[in-house]
Amino acid sequence: MGPTMLLAALLACAGLAAAGATTSAVVTGLALAAFSLGRAVGDVVRYAAVLEATPDALRGRVSAVWSAQLVTSAAVGAGVAGAVAGLVPVRWTLAGYGLVALVVLVLVALVLRPLRTLRRAAADGVATG
């Protein structure tokens, strides 16, 4: 699970940085598709990991908090991106976001060993890795 999360995040970061680094509409479209794929896969895997570690009695509450943070972070992120794009060209905004996210991803991957080794829970409910 952890390596899949990291690879999905890497794809999303690289896609966003590549979208800002090019002037080609085709390459930008492919880069944004890679970003979207990385985000979607990462969201699904992270959500599965969270629910796997959540007791049945709390899953509804955890799902509600998860949904709230997704909606809130998307709204705040869009507002910040719009404000930054008003100050600098959109290309630079995309490339900058992608590169900053890539640096943060590398730092997280280096510092959080449990994330790198996170595996699905075994059939008996004990996590492996």
C-alpha positions, 0 to 999 in steps of 0.5 A: 500500500505504501509504495503504491501511495508513493508512486501515485503521488510521484505520478501526480507531482511529475504530471503537474510539473510537466504540465507547467514545463511545456508549451505544447497543448498535447503534452500538457493534456497528457501531463494533466491526465497523468496528474489526475491518474496519480491523484485518483489512485492515491486517493483510493489507496489512502482511503482504503488504508484509513478504512482498513485501520478504522474500527467498524463502529467508527467508519461512518465518522471517519468517512465523513471527516475524510469527505470534509477534508477532501472538499475543503482542501480542494476548495482552499487549494483552488483558491490559493492556486487562483491567487498565485496564478493571478500574480505569475503565469499559469505555467509557472504556477503549475510547474512550481506546485509540481516541483514543491510537491515533489520535494515534499514527497521525497522528504516524506518518503525519506523520513517516514519509513512506515509509509514506505513499508506499509502493506495491506492487513493480513487475513487475520487483521494484523498488518504486515511489513 
